[in-house]
Amino acid sequence: MQKTCIVITSHRGLEDETADCLNALNCPSIIKLKGLANLDKARSIAFDKAFQGTEGTPVDTILSLDDDMLFAPESAQALVEASRQTGELCSAVYLTAQGTVAARAIPVEVEIPGAPIRWLVGLGALAIPRRKMAEIRPMLREIGGIPAWCQTGNHPSFDGEWLNEDYWFCHSLGGALLVPVAFGHLKKLPIWPDGRMLRSVADPRAQYLNAHEKRSPGGIILRG
């Protein structure tokens, strides 16, 4: 990871498990940006810091990670090496909270046999050739004095379809290749009380029974 710069944006901070994975990489160049709720602005600032900060250095790959990813050091290295070998953006395979792969194939008008599928992907585990960033940076418009690497809104290439900042960034750099490298994704899901629980709270008698229930060693509920 000596020629890699890791970029992480986070609203509230790294998950402990992600921090452990990050420490295991022993990467000398890491940029963390924390505290900005505006994800477009946060990612744009972070990417530009990484780009400018690696000017004139041996760094040739920017590795974008989310603050809730799980990965082995060899998996991160394999992802970076795939990007170096192909010269393309390369994404690991990881899932959303809905259990789907965080990627969407870019449709093509003419299919070329043998040509790889290009994907719009999240920025949770994406290796980016710095050379590609150098190619598009002069074309980026500035918003508040910050090059807009990431934007959210109606995208002109998708018939006015709304794109999030990660897909927008990925499309600007020509799409990504999906690499058969697995990353984990920590997703905290809300837990809601069901109707039975609400009815129990509304019924004073049920509240009394619940307050005095006991469980046997085998898990059987005993009323007492």
ChimeraX attribute file (.defattr): number of C-alpha atoms within 10 A of each C-alpha:
attribute: neighborCount
match mode: 1-to-1
recipient: residues
	/A:1	18
	/A:2	12
	/A:3	15
	/A:4	23
	/A:5	24
	/A:6	22
	/A:7	23
	/A:8	22
	/A:9	26
	/A:10	20
	/A:11	14
	/A:12	11
	/A:13	15
	/A:14	19
	/A:15	15
	/A:16	11
	/A:17	14
	/A:18	20
	/A:19	15
	/A:20	13
	/A:21	16
	/A:22	22
	/A:23	10
	/A:24	13
	/A:25	15
	/A:26	12
	/A:27	14
	/A:28	11
	/A:29	17
	/A:30	15
	/A:31	15
	/A:32	16
	/A:33	17
	/A:34	15
	/A:35	12
	/A:36	14
	/A:37	11
	/A:38	9
	/A:39	19
	/A:40	19
	/A:41	20
	/A:42	19
	/A:43	26
	/A:44	21
	/A:45	19
	/A:46	20
	/A:47	26
	/A:48	17
	/A:49	15
	/A:50	23
	/A:51	20
	/A:52	10
	/A:53	14
	/A:54	19
	/A:55	12
	/A:56	7
	/A:57	8
	/A:58	10
	/A:59	19
	/A:60	21
	/A:61	29
	/A:62	27
	/A:63	30
	/A:64	23
	/A:65	23
	/A:66	20
	/A:67	25
	/A:68	19
	/A:69	21
	/A:70	23
	/A:71	21
	/A:72	15
	/A:73	15
	/A:74	12
	/A:75	16
	/A:76	23
	/A:77	15
	/A:78	17
	/A:79	24
	/A:80	27
	/A:81	16
	/A:82	19
	/A:83	24
	/A:84	17
	/A:85	8
	/A:86	11
	/A:87	15
	/A:88	21
	/A:89	30
	/A:90	27
	/A:91	33
	/A:92	29
	/A:93	22
	/A:94	22
	/A:95	19
	/A:96	14
	/A:97	12
	/A:98	8
	/A:99	8
	/A:100	10
	/A:101	14
	/A:102	20
	/A:103	21
	/A:104	14
	/A:105	14
	/A:106	14
	/A:107	10
	/A:108	9
	/A:109	5
	/A:110	6
	/A:111	10
	/A:112	9
	/A:113	6
	/A:114	6
	/A:115	7
	/A:116	11
	/A:117	15
	/A:118	22
	/A:119	23
	/A:120	24
	/A:121	30
	/A:122	28
	/A:123	24
	/A:124	25
	/A:125	28
	/A:126	30
	/A:127	31
	/A:128	28
	/A:129	23
	/A:130	22
	/A:131	14
	/A:132	17
	/A:133	18
	/A:134	13
	/A:135	10
	/A:136	12
	/A:137	14
	/A:138	9
	/A:139	10
	/A:140	13
	/A:141	12
	/A:142	10
	/A:143	12
	/A:144	8
	/A:145	7
	/A:146	13
	/A:147	18
	/A:148	22
	/A:149	27
	/A:150	22
	/A:151	20
	/A:152	15
	/A:153	12
	/A:154	14
	/A:155	16
	/A:156	10
	/A:157	8
	/A:158	9
	/A:159	8
	/A:160	10
	/A:161	11
	/A:162	14
	/A:163	18
	/A:164	17
	/A:165	22
	/A:166	20
	/A:167	23
	/A:168	23
	/A:169	24
	/A:170	22
	/A:171	19
	/A:172	15
	/A:173	17
	/A:174	15
	/A:175	23
	/A:176	28
	/A:177	24
	/A:178	22
	/A:179	16
	/A:180	13
	/A:181	17
	/A:182	18
	/A:183	18
	/A:184	18
	/A:185	20
	/A:186	16
	/A:187	12
	/A:188	8
	/A:189	7
	/A:190	5
	/A:191	6
	/A:192	7
	/A:193	7
	/A:194	8
	/A:195	9
	/A:196	9
	/A:197	12
	/A:198	10
	/A:199	12
	/A:200	15
	/A:201	14
	/A:202	11
	/A:203	10
	/A:204	11
	/A:205	11
	/A:206	14
	/A:207	14
	/A:208	12
	/A:209	13
	/A:210	14
	/A:211	11
	/A:212	11
	/A:213	11
	/A:214	14
	/A:215	10
	/A:216	8
	/A:217	7
	/A:218	6
	/A:219	8
	/A:220	9
	/A:221	12
	/A:222	10
	/A:223	11
	/A:224	8
